[in-house]
């Protein structure tokens, strides 16, 4: 069974940067990491989970939610079964649990906490 594990979260001051990682494992039956899109979502306290960014299967096409455009960059290394989210110019509004998602199998990671605070 495919599993996703996020890492890289933590406490950062406003204006700072973090890079999140999402490592995928457990592929069987000819399916591989590189076959499908990968997405990042986030959920702030008391709010619904919201989409953040999408990375296409080959990593060449990306898209972003308006609140993170210009500050976040999604990428992937298919040789390492890993997707990344580089976050810069972080603001308190970016505080949330960040999840990676693979819609092909409807798989979610457990999330990594990002807290932006002085």
QUILIN-V437363 format. One record per residue. N is the residue number from 1. RES is the residue in one small letter. SS is DSSP state (helix for helix, strand for strand, loop for the rest). PHI is phi in whole degrees, 0 to 359 (none if undefined). Layout:
BEGIN
N:RES:SS:PHI / N:RES:SS:PHI
END
This chain:
BEGIN
1:x:loop:none / 2:x:loop:292 / 3:x:strand:233 / 4:x:strand:238 / 5:x:strand:231 / 6:x:strand:269 / 7:x:strand:204 / 8:x:loop:104 / 9:x:loop:288 / 10:x:strand:164 / 11:x:strand:262 / 12:x:strand:220 / 13:x:loop:282 / 14:x:loop:306 / 15:x:loop:90 / 16:x:loop:278 / 17:x:loop:228 / 18:x:strand:214 / 19:x:strand:237 / 20:x:strand:267 / 21:x:strand:235 / 22:x:strand:225 / 23:x:strand:258 / 24:x:strand:254 / 25:x:strand:210 / 26:x:loop:89 / 27:x:loop:285 / 28:x:loop:218 / 29:x:loop:66 / 30:x:loop:87 / 31:x:loop:277 / 32:x:loop:226 / 33:x:helix:303 / 34:x:helix:284 / 35:x:helix:279 / 36:x:loop:223 / 37:x:loop:298 / 38:x:strand:231 / 39:x:strand:229 / 40:x:strand:249 / 41:x:strand:233 / 42:x:strand:214 / 43:x:strand:221 / 44:x:loop:273 / 45:x:loop:305 / 46:x:loop:76 / 47:x:loop:238 / 48:x:loop:283 / 49:x:loop:294 / 50:x:strand:232 / 51:x:strand:289 / 52:x:strand:247 / 53:x:strand:200 / 54:x:strand:233 / 55:x:strand:237 / 56:x:loop:293 / 57:x:loop:302 / 58:x:loop:265 / 59:x:loop:80 / 60:x:loop:271 / 61:x:loop:237 / 62:x:strand:228 / 63:x:strand:214 / 64:x:strand:221 / 65:x:loop:291 / 66:x:helix:305 / 67:x:helix:296 / 68:x:helix:248 / 69:x:loop:300 / 70:x:loop:89 / 71:x:loop:245 / 72:x:strand:247 / 73:x:strand:226 / 74:x:strand:260 / 75:x:strand:206 / 76:x:strand:211 / 77:x:strand:238 / 78:x:helix:294 / 79:x:helix:291 / 80:x:helix:252 / 81:x:loop:52 / 82:x:strand:226 / 83:x:strand:245 / 84:x:strand:236 / 85:x:strand:224 / 86:x:strand:273 / 87:x:strand:243 / 88:x:loop:235 / 89:x:loop:50 / 90:x:loop:293 / 91:x:loop:236 / 92:x:helix:301 / 93:x:helix:293 / 94:x:helix:275 / 95:x:loop:298 / 96:x:strand:183 / 97:x:strand:270 / 98:x:strand:255 / 99:x:strand:239 / 100:x:strand:259 / 101:x:strand:218 / 102:x:strand:239 / 103:x:loop:295 / 104:x:loop:303 / 105:x:loop:251 / 106:x:loop:52 / 107:x:strand:253 / 108:x:strand:238 / 109:x:loop:280 / 110:x:loop:274 / 111:x:loop:97 / 112:x:strand:224 / 113:x:strand:278 / 114:x:strand:242 / 115:x:strand:237 / 116:x:strand:251 / 117:x:loop:200 / 118:x:loop:266
END
